[in-house]
Amino acid sequence: MRISEVDFGARQPVEGYGPDFFRLGGETHAAPLLIAPGLVQGWGGYNDTETLLALVGQVDVLLIGTGGQVAHIPTDLRAVLEDAGLGVEAMDSPAACRTYNVLLSEARRVALAVLPVG
């Protein structure tokens, strides 16, 4: 089996996370965090709908990390995002970070809105 290193290009994978932070590009960012093409910024959580709606047309899927445990996102948030044409997948934050990195390595149009794990 041949193993090759993943080239993310200009895209930034999640390198690590902890109770109140995420690390990208060697820099630590306070959680919660929104990562999208050309964008790394704080995220206001489930009530910050407008920030997520701004991703419509830029990404095909939005991964939402729900923290240290799997949880449902608010039904009205999911409905608003899906009605706008944004695919939404919710999972615990560690799984969301890993899935984001995999999809990023495949050059997929993906964004990650993630809550802290601690």
Summary of the structure (lengths in Angstrom):
residues: 118
radius of gyration: 13.7
end to end distance: 37.3
largest distance: 45.9
contacts: 335
relative contact order: 0.25
helix: 23%
strand: 32%
